[in-house]
């Protein structure tokens, strides 16, 4: 049997397709099998701070929540001392000593002119907001 050299257009297209597939494998195999360097830009500390204030991230974090506490007043009640606190500029609410203010933050003690807040094992004193001095009123009666 003799080999006949027949090259039909269909066989030519199949040969070109096979060469294109082989070239694709040769080019993409080394690119896909090598690890790429990370080109992540450095994150500014302000962005990290803003990210930590995100409530969704704090659900899965063990870090104490960033909460701003303002003391409106303290008073003694039948069950003990009570502090009137505003958390994160919210409405004033009453808290007893030892109560949890937010995750990782608790009211450690209530004093006469301040409260002690415990965040992650560190204590911080927050002083009572004082009213400004009253203006001097003129006498309304004759001396």
N, C-alpha and C positions, 0 to 999 in steps of 0.2 A: 504494500500500500504506500502510495506516494503522498507526501505532504503537499497539499495545495495551498497556496497563499491567496486566501480570499479575505478581503477586508471590506465588509459591508458598512454602510453608515450606522446601522444599529450597533455593530460591534465597536465602532469608533467612539460612539457616545457612551457605551458601557465602560470602555477603557478610560475615557476622560473622567467619568464619575468615580471610578475606582481610584484613580490618581488623586482627585480632589479630596476624597475621604481619607486616603492615606496621608496626604499633606496636612489635613486638619488634625489628625491624630498626632503627627510628628510635631506640629506647632503647639497644640494645646496641652499635651501631656506634661511637658516640663513646667508650663505656666501654672497648671492646676495642682501639681504635686509639690511645689515649693511654697514655703510659708511666707506670707507678706508681712512687712514691717507695719507697725501701727503708727499712723500719722495723726494721732489725737492731739488737738491743741490743748495747752495747759489751761486749767480752769481757774478763774480769778476767785479769791476768798469771798468776795461779795456774792458771787453766784452760788458758792457752797452754802453760805448763810441763808440765802433766799431759798435754796433747795431744802434746807433743814426745817424751814417754817411750813413746809407743805404738810397738811394734816395726813394725807395718804401715806407719806413716807414715815411719819411718826407712829403709825399703827404698828409697824414692824420693827421699830427701833427700841433699844433699851435705854437710850439717852433721855434725860428728863426734858419735858416739854419747855419751850421758851414761853413763859407767861409773864406778863407785866402786871404787878400787883400794886394797887393804890388803896391805902387804908383810909376809910371815911370816919371810922369811930370804933371805940371799944367800950363795952359795958359789962356789968356783972349781972348775971341772971340766976335763977333758981338752980339751974343745972351747971353753973360755972360761968367763966368769962366767955364773952361772945365778941368776935371781931366782925365789923362790917367792912367787907372788901369788895373792890371792883376789879375784876380780872379782864385784862386786855380791853380796857375802856368800855366794859359791859356795864349793865345795871348793878348797883350795890346788892350784895347778898350777905347773909349771916353765916359764919363758920365757927365751930368750936375748935379748941386746941386738939391737935392730932388728926383732924380731918384732911382728906386728900383734896387738893385744889385742882390738880390735873395730873396726868401720868408722870410719876417721878417727882412730883412737887407736893409737899404737905405743909400744913400750918403747925409748926413745932410748939410754939408758945405764944401766949398773949400777955403783954405787959401793959403798964399804965399808959405809956406814951408811944408804944411801938408793938409790932408783931415780929416773930422770928419765923422765917420761911426756910425750909430745908429742901435743897435741890441736889439730888445725887450725893448725899452725904455732907454737903457743905451748907452751913447756916448763914443766913443773911438777915440783918435787921432792917425792917421797913418802918420808918417813923410815921406817926399820925399826921395827916394833913392838918395844918393849923389855919384857922380863919385869920384873915388880915385884921389888923387893929381897926377898931371902929373909929370913924371920923369924929372929931370933937364937934358936938352940937352946941349951938348958942343957947344961952339961958332964955327960957320962954317967960319967966316971971321976973318982976322987978326986984332988985335986991333991997 
